[in-house]
Amino acid sequence: MKTLWLITAIIVAAIRLPAQTSTESNNMVLVGHNDLNGNGDGGEGLVIQQWDSGQRILYLAHEGQKACLSIVDVTHPENPVLINQLPSPAPGITRCNSLGLSGSVLVIANQALKKGEKTAGLWVLDVSNFDRIRNAKRLEDLELSFFDTSGPNSRGVHCVWFVDGEFAHLTTGAADFDPTNPNDDQFYMIVDLRDPRHPREVGRWWYPGTRKGDACLPECLPKRHPKFDDGYRPHQTEVWPDHPDRAYVAYIDGGAFILDISGLAEVKAGRARSFAPNVVGHTTFSPPYPAWTHTFQPIFSRGVALVSDEDTQDNCKDAPKLVWLLDIRAETNPMVIDTAPLHANDGDLCTRGGRFGAHNLHPNFPSSTSANLKNTTVASWFNGGVRIFHIVDGPKGVANAPPHLEEIGFYIPTAPPKNPTATSQINHAIVDENGLIYANDRFTGGLYILRYTGPVPMD
């Protein structure tokens, strides 16, 4: 009997039944799904390209080191079709976590698992010809150029922002960057892509004290996080063509920075070869919260910004990871005025498996295929699914009453097959100009296309 019990226990452990056995949702429905041919590990890059023929192509960057780029026809969102999938340029070594698209130029981040591994940097691809895209076997088949940022202390490019067809904004290391702490191996770099076959660096900024040789050392060495030292390095930088003199930089353990990048205009005009950004405003969330500032996204028309943390530990070991609402009207003093609400049962999600907490926000790309949300954000929440938050004005009659966040919808998929966490792990989400939400799972779930159905506008 004891032997039979032991065998049964081993079988149950091996099967590991999913913790999420059914979909949970409010004001959201599933429109379409594609498991990406068994390579369902979506990263942090999703963007849609509209063709004159009416065809709509979604480019999806992958999380792991096997597949790099999935190319999906989403012309009929109820039936997304995988038309091509390109492998990592160095399988088992580099991953393609992030991407950006402007016109027919697609850029893809390439980051190595370890410092010093080659080759890591930024791929610049030509996606102007559909047949070439469909028939490509590797990134090199579409290559315009490769901007190498590998080096002895560099893993290459983790994240890229490219929306204006001219300049790419990177989170990267470099061959000449020697950090004072090994966790601070990446910084903010601006790359000129006006000639996409010949990219060149035109500016960089790093947290003072994180590079050996900084004049402010040793007094400016940043204080390390006592429990989760994830580094003083940027994650995502966002720059908008209608506000070209500002960069909004989420700097992980360093908080959120507003940088003056007005010197880029001198580069653009040909009056300077390079420039150095300067700090305008800065805010931090740790202590008392556990840091990991991931995304800093302004909503200019309201004078506010949304900031997301990233949960990086399973089972809420680094909780809480939140979405913050900031008042940025006085940009030298960004101020927290609210956080996105949690569910009453979110404590249960901490025990289901995998990560639970905030991650990416819909990036509000300034393109014809992206929603420009002014009162709402759509957030990925790992095993908490996709969550939609609306910015609600303060009470009428109260002068300068700050707005607050209310949730208006969510969608948690059933745990996908073979997901190692036994839960879904929604990694990223974007919203198109028609209000459809495209989200991907971090491990095996692939692409989900969702529709919001609630009464409050997702605007």
TIMARZA-895037 format. One record per residue (C-alpha): residue number from 1; residue in one letter; x, y, z. Coordinates in nm, 4 decimals, m for minus. Example, Ala and Ser with C-alpha at 12.3 -4.5 7.8 and 13.67 -1.06 7.14 Angstrom:
BEGIN
SITE/1/A/1.2300/m0.4500/0.7800 $
SITE/2/S/1.3670/m0.1060/0.7140 $
//
This chain:
BEGIN
SITE/1/M/0.0000/0.0000/0.0000 $
SITE/2/K/0.2817/0.2373/0.0941 $
SITE/3/T/0.4533/0.1646/m0.2384 $
SITE/4/L/0.1316/0.2323/m0.4296 $
SITE/5/W/0.0879/0.5650/m0.2467 $
SITE/6/L/0.4451/0.6627/m0.3328 $
SITE/7/I/0.3981/0.5778/m0.7000 $
SITE/8/T/0.0740/0.7779/m0.7094 $
SITE/9/A/0.2434/1.0766/m0.5467 $
SITE/10/I/0.5248/1.0671/m0.8023 $
SITE/11/I/0.2774/1.0515/m1.0917 $
SITE/12/V/0.0742/1.3441/m0.9530 $
SITE/13/A/0.3913/1.5489/m0.9039 $
SITE/14/A/0.5032/1.4748/m1.2592 $
SITE/15/I/0.1668/1.5705/m1.4061 $
SITE/16/R/0.1408/1.8880/m1.1929 $
SITE/17/L/m0.2140/1.9855/m1.2711 $
SITE/18/P/m0.2602/2.3528/m1.3667 $
SITE/19/A/m0.3539/2.5918/m1.0888 $
SITE/20/Q/m0.5585/2.7941/m1.3403 $
SITE/21/T/m0.8030/2.5413/m1.4812 $
SITE/22/S/m1.0517/2.7936/m1.6191 $
SITE/23/T/m1.0574/3.1451/m1.7586 $
SITE/24/E/m1.1337/3.4304/m1.5199 $
SITE/25/S/m1.2521/3.7596/m1.6638 $
SITE/26/N/m1.4536/4.0756/m1.6242 $
SITE/27/N/m1.5573/4.2943/m1.9195 $
SITE/28/M/m1.3138/4.1157/m2.1517 $
SITE/29/V/m1.3506/3.8312/m2.4018 $
SITE/30/L/m1.1114/3.6229/m2.6084 $
SITE/31/V/m1.1247/3.6959/m2.9821 $
SITE/32/G/m0.8422/3.4798/m3.1156 $
SITE/33/H/m0.5363/3.2793/m3.0121 $
SITE/34/N/m0.2212/3.1300/m3.1651 $
SITE/35/D/0.0283/2.9128/m2.9757 $
SITE/36/L/0.3094/3.0214/m3.2128 $
SITE/37/N/0.3849/2.6686/m3.3256 $
SITE/38/G/0.4863/2.5539/m2.9813 $
SITE/39/N/0.7222/2.8480/m2.9263 $
SITE/40/G/0.4821/3.0469/m2.7129 $
SITE/41/D/0.7394/3.2400/m2.5092 $
SITE/42/G/0.6430/3.5985/m2.5840 $
SITE/43/G/0.8806/3.8732/m2.4745 $
SITE/44/E/0.8260/4.2488/m2.4430 $
SITE/45/G/0.7975/4.3439/m2.8090 $
SITE/46/L/0.4655/4.3611/m2.9938 $
SITE/47/V/0.3922/4.5923/m3.2866 $
SITE/48/I/0.1509/4.5940/m3.5823 $
SITE/49/Q/0.2326/4.6871/m3.9423 $
SITE/50/Q/m0.0487/4.7895/m4.1786 $
SITE/51/W/m0.0003/4.7106/m4.5488 $
SITE/52/D/m0.1676/4.8947/m4.8386 $
SITE/53/S/m0.3335/4.5653/m4.9341 $
SITE/54/G/m0.5261/4.5703/m4.6057 $
SITE/55/Q/m0.3121/4.2980/m4.4539 $
SITE/56/R/m0.2059/4.3485/m4.0926 $
SITE/57/I/0.1140/4.1913/m3.9622 $
SITE/58/L/0.2057/4.1552/m3.5950 $
SITE/59/Y/0.5737/4.1260/m3.5047 $
SITE/60/L/0.6354/3.9487/m3.1742 $
SITE/61/A/0.9721/3.9306/m2.9972 $
SITE/62/H/1.0478/3.6173/m2.7966 $
SITE/63/E/1.1615/3.5793/m2.4370 $
SITE/64/G/1.3985/3.2858/m2.4743 $
SITE/65/Q/1.7086/3.1957/m2.6723 $
SITE/66/K/1.5442/2.9624/m2.9263 $
SITE/67/A/1.2989/3.1673/m3.1334 $
SITE/68/C/1.3702/3.5355/m3.1960 $
SITE/69/L/1.0808/3.6746/m3.3986 $
SITE/70/S/0.7311/3.5546/m3.4809 $
SITE/71/I/0.5471/3.7145/m3.7712 $
SITE/72/V/0.1698/3.6751/m3.7437 $
SITE/73/D/m0.1045/3.7746/m3.9874 $
SITE/74/V/m0.3744/3.9381/m3.7706 $
SITE/75/T/m0.5871/4.0703/m4.0574 $
SITE/76/H/m0.8638/3.8482/m3.9215 $
SITE/77/P/m0.8102/3.8713/m3.5453 $
SITE/78/E/m1.0387/3.5799/m3.4729 $
SITE/79/N/m0.7948/3.3616/m3.6693 $
SITE/80/P/m0.4358/3.4854/m3.6316 $
SITE/81/V/m0.2010/3.2945/m3.8621 $
SITE/82/L/0.1701/3.2403/m3.8026 $
SITE/83/I/0.3370/3.3121/m4.1362 $
SITE/84/N/0.7014/3.2914/m4.0310 $
SITE/85/Q/0.9212/3.2435/m3.7258 $
SITE/86/L/1.2900/3.3310/m3.7210 $
SITE/87/P/1.5366/3.1709/m3.4810 $
SITE/88/S/1.7694/3.3445/m3.2397 $
SITE/89/P/2.0831/3.4514/m3.4270 $
SITE/90/A/2.2812/3.2671/m3.1574 $
SITE/91/P/2.0559/2.9910/m3.0199 $
SITE/92/G/2.1143/2.9253/m2.6533 $
SITE/93/I/2.3157/3.2473/m2.6179 $
SITE/94/T/2.1131/3.5521/m2.7221 $
SITE/95/R/1.7473/3.6480/m2.7038 $
SITE/96/C/1.5350/3.9044/m2.8856 $
SITE/97/N/1.3229/4.0418/m2.6027 $
SITE/98/S/1.2224/4.3804/m2.7475 $
SITE/99/L/1.1552/4.5442/m3.0836 $
SITE/100/G/1.0421/4.8668/m3.2484 $
SITE/101/L/0.8909/4.9567/m3.5853 $
SITE/102/S/0.8819/5.2779/m3.7848 $
SITE/103/G/0.7647/5.2597/m4.1443 $
SITE/104/S/0.9395/4.9622/m4.3007 $
SITE/105/V/1.2330/4.9522/m4.0576 $
SITE/106/L/1.2103/4.6982/m3.7760 $
SITE/107/V/1.4689/4.7003/m3.4982 $
SITE/108/I/1.5219/4.4076/m3.2622 $
SITE/109/A/1.7121/4.4002/m2.9342 $
SITE/110/N/1.9663/4.1214/m2.8973 $
SITE/111/Q/2.0893/4.0383/m2.5466 $
SITE/112/A/2.3277/3.7632/m2.4419 $
SITE/113/L/2.2778/3.5460/m2.1364 $
SITE/114/K/2.6209/3.6363/m2.0022 $
SITE/115/K/2.8497/3.9352/m2.0250 $
SITE/116/G/3.1175/3.9050/m2.2878 $
SITE/117/E/2.9211/3.6667/m2.5095 $
SITE/118/K/2.8959/3.7582/m2.8769 $
SITE/119/T/2.7339/3.8862/m3.0705 $
SITE/120/A/2.4882/4.1153/m2.8947 $
SITE/121/G/2.3426/4.4521/m2.9939 $
SITE/122/L/2.0667/4.5837/m3.2221 $
SITE/123/W/1.9412/4.4281/m3.5455 $
SITE/124/V/1.8072/4.6726/m3.8068 $
SITE/125/L/1.5796/4.4988/m4.0569 $
SITE/126/D/1.4027/4.5881/m4.3814 $
SITE/127/V/1.0384/4.4786/m4.3643 $
SITE/128/S/0.9188/4.6526/m4.6814 $
SITE/129/N/0.8681/4.3373/m4.8914 $
SITE/130/F/0.6120/4.0820/m4.7778 $
SITE/131/D/0.7529/3.7941/m4.9817 $
SITE/132/R/1.0986/3.8471/m4.8318 $
SITE/133/I/0.9457/3.8571/m4.4831 $
SITE/134/R/0.7478/3.5382/m4.5431 $
SITE/135/N/1.0413/3.3483/m4.6950 $
SITE/136/A/1.3192/3.4659/m4.4629 $
SITE/137/K/1.5034/3.1898/m4.2757 $
SITE/138/R/1.7065/3.4075/m4.0405 $
SITE/139/L/1.7417/3.7720/m3.9396 $
SITE/140/E/2.0306/3.8166/m4.1829 $
SITE/141/D/1.7882/3.7669/m4.4736 $
SITE/142/L/1.6218/4.0987/m4.3805 $
SITE/143/E/1.9293/4.2757/m4.2445 $
SITE/144/L/2.0060/4.6394/m4.3118 $
SITE/145/S/2.2714/4.6521/m4.0412 $
SITE/146/F/2.3750/4.5229/m3.7010 $
SITE/147/F/2.4848/4.7632/m3.4278 $
SITE/148/D/2.7217/4.5709/m3.2018 $
SITE/149/T/2.7182/4.6641/m2.8321 $
SITE/150/S/2.8848/4.3515/m2.6976 $
SITE/151/G/3.1899/4.3761/m2.4751 $
SITE/152/P/3.3637/4.2281/m2.1733 $
SITE/153/N/3.1090/4.3825/m1.9339 $
SITE/154/S/2.8140/4.3937/m2.1727 $
SITE/155/R/2.5209/4.1647/m2.2451 $
SITE/156/G/2.4083/4.3840/m2.5342 $
SITE/157/V/2.0646/4.5409/m2.5802 $
SITE/158/H/1.7738/4.4500/m2.3554 $
SITE/159/C/1.5118/4.7034/m2.4646 $
SITE/160/V/1.4612/4.9402/m2.7587 $
SITE/161/W/1.2238/5.2309/m2.8311 $
SITE/162/F/1.2050/5.3316/m3.1998 $
SITE/163/V/0.9006/5.5229/m3.3227 $
SITE/164/D/1.0171/5.8222/m3.5297 $
SITE/165/G/1.2216/5.6530/m3.8027 $
SITE/166/E/1.5288/5.8487/m3.6944 $
SITE/167/F/1.6645/5.7626/m3.3481 $
SITE/168/A/1.6578/5.4455/m3.1417 $
SITE/169/H/1.6672/5.4640/m2.7628 $
SITE/170/L/1.8408/5.1629/m2.6118 $
SITE/171/T/1.8972/4.9928/m2.2797 $
SITE/172/T/2.2375/4.8437/m2.3423 $
SITE/173/G/2.5915/4.7785/m2.2326 $
SITE/174/A/2.8958/4.8677/m2.4407 $
SITE/175/A/3.2536/4.7593/m2.4888 $
SITE/176/D/3.3784/5.0788/m2.3207 $
SITE/177/F/3.1388/5.0753/m2.0232 $
SITE/178/D/3.2938/4.9362/m1.7035 $
SITE/179/P/3.0383/4.9390/m1.4194 $
SITE/180/T/3.1297/4.9947/m1.0547 $
SITE/181/N/2.8906/4.7115/m0.9649 $
SITE/182/P/2.8320/4.4111/m1.1935 $
SITE/183/N/2.4542/4.4544/m1.1618 $
SITE/184/D/2.4760/4.8019/m1.3185 $
SITE/185/D/2.5968/4.6840/m1.6596 $
SITE/186/Q/2.3503/4.8728/m1.8811 $
SITE/187/F/2.2732/5.2391/m1.9485 $
SITE/188/Y/2.0673/5.4644/m2.1786 $
SITE/189/M/2.2098/5.5054/m2.5312 $
SITE/190/I/2.0732/5.7011/m2.8296 $
SITE/191/V/2.1529/5.5669/m3.1775 $
SITE/192/D/2.1100/5.7567/m3.5047 $
SITE/193/L/1.9237/5.5381/m3.7563 $
SITE/194/R/1.8486/5.8014/m4.0186 $
SITE/195/D/2.0807/5.5969/m4.2374 $
SITE/196/P/1.9705/5.2515/m4.1243 $
SITE/197/R/2.2646/5.0843/m4.2951 $
SITE/198/H/2.5107/5.2862/m4.0870 $
SITE/199/P/2.3840/5.3305/m3.7301 $
SITE/200/R/2.5958/5.5325/m3.4896 $
SITE/201/E/2.5796/5.6327/m3.1241 $
SITE/202/V/2.5011/5.9998/m3.0607 $
SITE/203/G/2.4395/6.0125/m2.6859 $
SITE/204/R/2.4351/5.8230/m2.3583 $
SITE/205/W/2.3425/5.8700/m1.9932 $
SITE/206/W/2.3928/5.6552/m1.6862 $
SITE/207/Y/2.3105/5.6817/m1.3178 $
SITE/208/P/2.5962/5.8812/m1.1593 $
SITE/209/G/2.8341/5.6565/m0.9720 $
SITE/210/T/2.7636/5.3419/m1.1711 $
SITE/211/R/3.0627/5.3732/m1.4033 $
SITE/212/K/3.4224/5.3397/m1.2940 $
SITE/213/G/3.5955/5.6725/m1.3298 $
SITE/214/D/3.2902/5.8872/m1.2568 $
SITE/215/A/3.4120/6.2173/m1.1121 $
SITE/216/C/3.1602/6.2014/m0.8275 $
SITE/217/L/3.2997/5.8761/m0.6863 $
SITE/218/P/3.3115/5.7440/m0.4210 $
SITE/219/E/3.0490/5.9709/m0.2622 $
SITE/220/C/2.7910/5.9029/m0.5336 $
SITE/221/L/2.7953/5.5232/m0.5195 $
SITE/222/P/2.4254/5.4315/m0.5112 $
SITE/223/K/2.2917/5.2501/m0.2077 $
SITE/224/R/2.2235/4.8842/m0.2879 $
SITE/225/H/1.8821/4.7324/m0.2332 $
SITE/226/P/1.9174/4.5236/0.0853 $
SITE/227/K/1.7121/4.2249/m0.0338 $
SITE/228/F/1.6660/4.2438/m0.4121 $
SITE/229/D/1.9652/4.4108/m0.5761 $
SITE/230/D/1.8515/4.4155/m0.9387 $
SITE/231/G/2.0796/4.6962/m1.0448 $
SITE/232/Y/2.0917/5.0651/m1.1241 $
SITE/233/R/2.0268/5.0326/m1.4949 $
SITE/234/P/1.7445/5.1389/m1.7229 $
SITE/235/H/1.4722/4.9099/m1.8417 $
SITE/236/Q/1.2580/5.1092/m2.0827 $
SITE/237/T/1.2974/5.4592/m2.2240 $
SITE/238/E/1.0115/5.6346/m2.4030 $
SITE/239/V/1.0449/5.9426/m2.6257 $
SITE/240/W/0.7589/6.0957/m2.8267 $
SITE/241/P/0.7946/6.2912/m3.1519 $
SITE/242/D/0.5627/6.5652/m3.0200 $
SITE/243/H/0.7825/6.6043/m2.7083 $
SITE/244/P/1.1257/6.5386/m2.8609 $
SITE/245/D/1.3220/6.7135/m2.5860 $
SITE/246/R/1.2260/6.4699/m2.3085 $
SITE/247/A/1.3046/6.1061/m2.2354 $
SITE/248/Y/1.1113/5.9118/m1.9712 $
SITE/249/V/1.3430/5.6496/m1.8291 $
SITE/250/A/1.2465/5.3663/m1.5930 $
SITE/251/Y/1.5689/5.2861/m1.4111 $
SITE/252/I/1.4943/4.9642/m1.2138 $
SITE/253/D/1.6396/5.0191/m0.8630 $
SITE/254/G/1.7028/5.3856/m0.9487 $
SITE/255/G/1.3365/5.4872/m0.9907 $
SITE/256/A/1.1933/5.7041/m1.2689 $
SITE/257/F/1.3829/5.9835/m1.4465 $
SITE/258/I/1.2748/6.2674/m1.6739 $
SITE/259/L/1.5748/6.3588/m1.8891 $
SITE/260/D/1.6333/6.6680/m2.1004 $
SITE/261/I/1.7443/6.5426/m2.4428 $
SITE/262/S/1.7048/6.8748/m2.6243 $
SITE/263/G/2.0643/6.8364/m2.7453 $
SITE/264/L/1.9384/6.5701/m2.9846 $
SITE/265/A/1.7955/6.8514/m3.1976 $
SITE/266/E/2.1495/6.9805/m3.2529 $
SITE/267/V/2.2541/6.6361/m3.3732 $
SITE/268/K/1.9512/6.6158/m3.5990 $
SITE/269/A/2.0315/6.9576/m3.7481 $
SITE/270/G/2.3925/6.8596/m3.8113 $
SITE/271/R/2.5321/7.1139/m3.5667 $
SITE/272/A/2.6666/6.8489/m3.3266 $
SITE/273/R/2.7957/6.4938/m3.3519 $
SITE/274/S/2.6753/6.3917/m3.0071 $
SITE/275/F/2.5210/6.5255/m2.6870 $
SITE/276/A/2.4701/6.4374/m2.3199 $
SITE/277/P/2.1234/6.4205/m2.1590 $
SITE/278/N/2.0583/6.5983/m1.8294 $
SITE/279/V/1.8272/6.5160/m1.5389 $
SITE/280/V/1.5101/6.7254/m1.5091 $
SITE/281/G/1.3122/6.5239/m1.2539 $
SITE/282/H/1.3430/6.2049/m1.0543 $
SITE/283/T/1.1306/5.9983/m0.8178 $
SITE/284/T/1.1923/5.6725/m0.6358 $
SITE/285/F/0.9692/5.4006/m0.4931 $
SITE/286/S/1.2177/5.2168/m0.2750 $
SITE/287/P/1.2312/5.2324/0.0185 $
SITE/288/P/0.9781/5.1383/0.1437 $
SITE/289/Y/0.8635/4.9440/m0.1650 $
SITE/290/P/1.0788/4.6799/m0.3348 $
SITE/291/A/1.1788/4.8796/m0.6471 $
SITE/292/W/1.2250/4.7445/m1.0053 $
SITE/293/T/1.0899/5.0416/m1.2009 $
SITE/294/H/1.0025/4.9007/m1.5430 $
SITE/295/T/0.8030/5.1535/m1.7492 $
SITE/296/F/0.7554/5.5312/m1.7171 $
SITE/297/Q/0.4795/5.6522/m1.9475 $
SITE/298/P/0.3524/6.0108/m1.9506 $
SITE/299/I/0.0039/6.1139/m2.0556 $
SITE/300/F/0.0789/6.4703/m2.1557 $
SITE/301/S/m0.2786/6.5912/m2.1999 $
SITE/302/R/m0.3533/6.5129/m1.8350 $
SITE/303/G/m0.0205/6.6082/m1.6799 $
SITE/304/V/0.0165/6.2614/m1.5302 $
SITE/305/A/0.2275/5.9540/m1.5876 $
SITE/306/L/0.1867/5.5835/m1.5293 $
SITE/307/V/0.4785/5.3882/m1.3888 $
SITE/308/S/0.4915/5.0105/m1.3624 $
SITE/309/D/0.7112/4.7897/m1.1504 $
SITE/310/E/0.8152/4.4451/m1.2677 $
SITE/311/D/0.7574/4.1416/m1.0528 $
SITE/312/T/1.0670/3.9234/m1.0851 $
SITE/313/Q/1.0194/3.6611/m0.8118 $
SITE/314/D/0.7750/3.3704/m0.8085 $
SITE/315/N/0.4961/3.3462/m0.5511 $
SITE/316/C/0.5081/3.7148/m0.4507 $
SITE/317/K/0.8478/3.6959/m0.2816 $
SITE/318/D/0.9107/4.0553/m0.3932 $
SITE/319/A/0.5542/4.1837/m0.3560 $
SITE/320/P/0.3931/4.4225/m0.4005 $
SITE/321/K/0.4693/4.5122/m0.7610 $
SITE/322/L/0.2375/4.7926/m0.8601 $
SITE/323/V/0.1252/5.0414/m1.1230 $
SITE/324/W/0.1691/5.3948/m0.9928 $
SITE/325/L/m0.0068/5.7163/m1.0985 $
SITE/326/L/0.2203/6.0221/m1.0881 $
SITE/327/D/0.1503/6.3934/m1.1181 $
SITE/328/I/0.4191/6.5315/m1.3511 $
SITE/329/R/0.2883/6.8856/m1.4024 $
SITE/330/A/0.5905/7.0073/m1.2064 $
SITE/331/E/0.8356/6.7894/m1.3930 $
SITE/332/T/1.1193/6.8654/m1.1540 $
SITE/333/N/0.9142/6.7017/m0.8784 $
SITE/334/P/0.7160/6.3970/m1.0048 $
SITE/335/M/0.4792/6.2936/m0.7272 $
SITE/336/V/0.2886/5.9710/m0.6574 $
SITE/337/I/m0.0851/6.0330/m0.6241 $
SITE/338/D/m0.2295/5.6802/m0.6503 $
SITE/339/T/m0.1670/5.3130/m0.7242 $
SITE/340/A/m0.3768/5.0743/m0.9299 $
SITE/341/P/m0.6146/4.8716/m0.7118 $
SITE/342/L/m0.5623/4.5040/m0.6427 $
SITE/343/H/m0.8277/4.2313/m0.6381 $
SITE/344/A/m0.9645/4.1035/m0.3096 $
SITE/345/N/m0.8418/3.7526/m0.4005 $
SITE/346/D/m0.4968/3.8510/m0.5263 $
SITE/347/G/m0.3423/3.6803/m0.2271 $
SITE/348/D/m0.4648/3.3530/m0.3758 $
SITE/349/L/m0.2791/3.4293/m0.6993 $
SITE/350/C/0.0426/3.4583/m0.4993 $
SITE/351/T/0.0130/3.0863/m0.4245 $
SITE/352/R/m0.0930/2.9591/m0.7695 $
SITE/353/G/0.2569/2.9502/m0.9126 $
SITE/354/G/0.4892/3.1738/m1.1097 $
SITE/355/R/0.5004/3.5492/m1.0976 $
SITE/356/F/0.2154/3.7740/m0.9845 $
SITE/357/G/0.2309/4.1511/m1.0163 $
SITE/358/A/0.2735/4.4384/m1.2567 $
SITE/359/H/0.4941/4.4309/m1.5655 $
SITE/360/N/0.4372/4.6039/m1.9017 $
SITE/361/L/0.1971/4.8825/m1.9990 $
SITE/362/H/0.0441/4.9438/m2.3428 $
SITE/363/P/0.3117/5.1719/m2.4945 $
SITE/364/N/0.0871/5.4288/m2.6691 $
SITE/365/F/0.2937/5.4145/m2.9878 $
SITE/366/P/0.2469/5.7259/m3.2060 $
SITE/367/S/0.1408/5.5159/m3.5046 $
SITE/368/S/m0.1747/5.4533/m3.7040 $
SITE/369/T/m0.2011/5.0950/m3.5747 $
SITE/370/S/m0.1829/5.1827/m3.2051 $
SITE/371/A/m0.4413/5.3214/m2.9662 $
SITE/372/N/m0.3385/5.6509/m2.8086 $
SITE/373/L/m0.4949/5.6079/m2.4665 $
SITE/374/K/m0.5360/5.9279/m2.2653 $
SITE/375/N/m0.7534/5.8056/m1.9799 $
SITE/376/T/m0.6751/5.4348/m1.9605 $
SITE/377/T/m0.3868/5.1926/m1.9447 $
SITE/378/V/m0.3698/4.8221/m2.0199 $
SITE/379/A/m0.1221/4.6314/m1.8042 $
SITE/380/S/0.0230/4.2807/m1.8106 $
SITE/381/W/0.0161/4.1156/m1.4679 $
SITE/382/F/0.1738/3.7700/m1.5122 $
SITE/383/N/m0.0647/3.5154/m1.3511 $
SITE/384/G/m0.2972/3.8087/m1.2838 $
SITE/385/G/m0.3569/3.8277/m1.6589 $
SITE/386/V/m0.4338/4.1496/m1.8443 $
SITE/387/R/m0.5757/4.4348/m1.6355 $
SITE/388/I/m0.7319/4.7591/m1.7572 $
SITE/389/F/m0.7223/5.0721/m1.5392 $
SITE/390/H/m0.9123/5.3952/m1.5969 $
SITE/391/I/m0.7960/5.7346/m1.4722 $
SITE/392/V/m1.0902/5.8895/m1.2855 $
SITE/393/D/m1.1068/6.2610/m1.2116 $
SITE/394/G/m1.1256/6.3812/m0.8529 $
SITE/395/P/m1.4570/6.5073/m0.7148 $
SITE/396/K/m1.6083/6.8088/m0.8865 $
SITE/397/G/m1.5852/7.1291/m0.6905 $
SITE/398/V/m1.2606/7.0340/m0.5169 $
SITE/399/A/m0.9861/7.2459/m0.6673 $
SITE/400/N/m0.6873/7.0463/m0.7932 $
SITE/401/A/m0.8256/6.7199/m0.6543 $
SITE/402/P/m0.5957/6.4481/m0.7913 $
SITE/403/P/m0.7319/6.1722/m1.0135 $
SITE/404/H/m0.7223/5.8075/m0.9143 $
SITE/405/L/m0.7170/5.4665/m1.0833 $
SITE/406/E/m1.0080/5.2226/m1.1066 $
SITE/407/E/m1.0026/4.8802/m1.2705 $
SITE/408/I/m1.2582/4.8396/m1.5500 $
SITE/409/G/m1.1698/4.4929/m1.6823 $
SITE/410/F/m0.9385/4.1937/m1.6594 $
SITE/411/Y/m0.8709/3.8630/m1.8321 $
SITE/412/I/m0.6773/3.5662/m1.6903 $
SITE/413/P/m0.6370/3.2797/m1.9398 $
SITE/414/T/m0.6446/2.9156/m1.8464 $
SITE/415/A/m0.2959/2.7843/m1.7769 $
SITE/416/P/m0.1458/2.6907/m2.1148 $
SITE/417/P/m0.0152/2.3372/m2.1700 $
SITE/418/K/0.3423/2.2714/m2.0559 $
SITE/419/N/0.3694/2.6072/m1.8810 $
SITE/420/P/0.6278/2.5414/m1.6062 $
SITE/421/T/0.4456/2.7618/m1.3547 $
SITE/422/A/0.1090/2.5801/m1.3888 $
SITE/423/T/m0.0412/2.9247/m1.4545 $
SITE/424/S/m0.0597/3.1683/m1.7411 $
SITE/425/Q/0.2128/3.4340/m1.7277 $
SITE/426/I/0.1008/3.7354/m1.9320 $
SITE/427/N/0.4187/3.9232/m2.0218 $
SITE/428/H/0.3137/4.2116/m2.2464 $
SITE/429/A/0.0067/4.3737/m2.4013 $
SITE/430/I/m0.0649/4.6381/m2.6653 $
SITE/431/V/m0.3870/4.7930/m2.7934 $
SITE/432/D/m0.4544/4.8622/m3.1617 $
SITE/433/E/m0.6451/5.1546/m3.3099 $
SITE/434/N/m0.9654/4.9447/m3.3105 $
SITE/435/G/m0.9422/4.8688/m2.9387 $
SITE/436/L/m0.8284/4.5087/m2.9723 $
SITE/437/I/m0.5744/4.3964/m2.7129 $
SITE/438/Y/m0.2814/4.1743/m2.8140 $
SITE/439/A/m0.1151/3.9954/m2.5222 $
SITE/440/N/0.1449/3.7224/m2.4975 $
SITE/441/D/0.2423/3.4595/m2.2440 $
SITE/442/R/0.5989/3.4437/m2.1139 $
SITE/443/F/0.6493/3.0669/m2.1528 $
SITE/444/T/0.4168/2.8580/m2.3713 $
SITE/445/G/0.0811/3.0305/m2.4169 $
SITE/446/G/0.1619/3.2312/m2.7287 $
SITE/447/L/m0.0588/3.5159/m2.8532 $
SITE/448/Y/m0.4013/3.6127/m2.7158 $
SITE/449/I/m0.6252/3.8673/m2.8885 $
SITE/450/L/m0.8846/4.0174/m2.6549 $
SITE/451/R/m1.1713/4.2650/m2.6684 $
SITE/452/Y/m1.2839/4.4931/m2.3888 $
SITE/453/T/m1.6645/4.4905/m2.3480 $
SITE/454/G/m1.7245/4.7124/m2.0444 $
SITE/455/P/m1.9415/5.0264/m2.0217 $
SITE/456/V/m1.6579/5.2671/m1.9310 $
SITE/457/P/m1.4738/5.3770/m2.2463 $
SITE/458/M/m1.1240/5.2396/m2.2939 $
SITE/459/D/m1.0005/5.5712/m2.4274 $
//
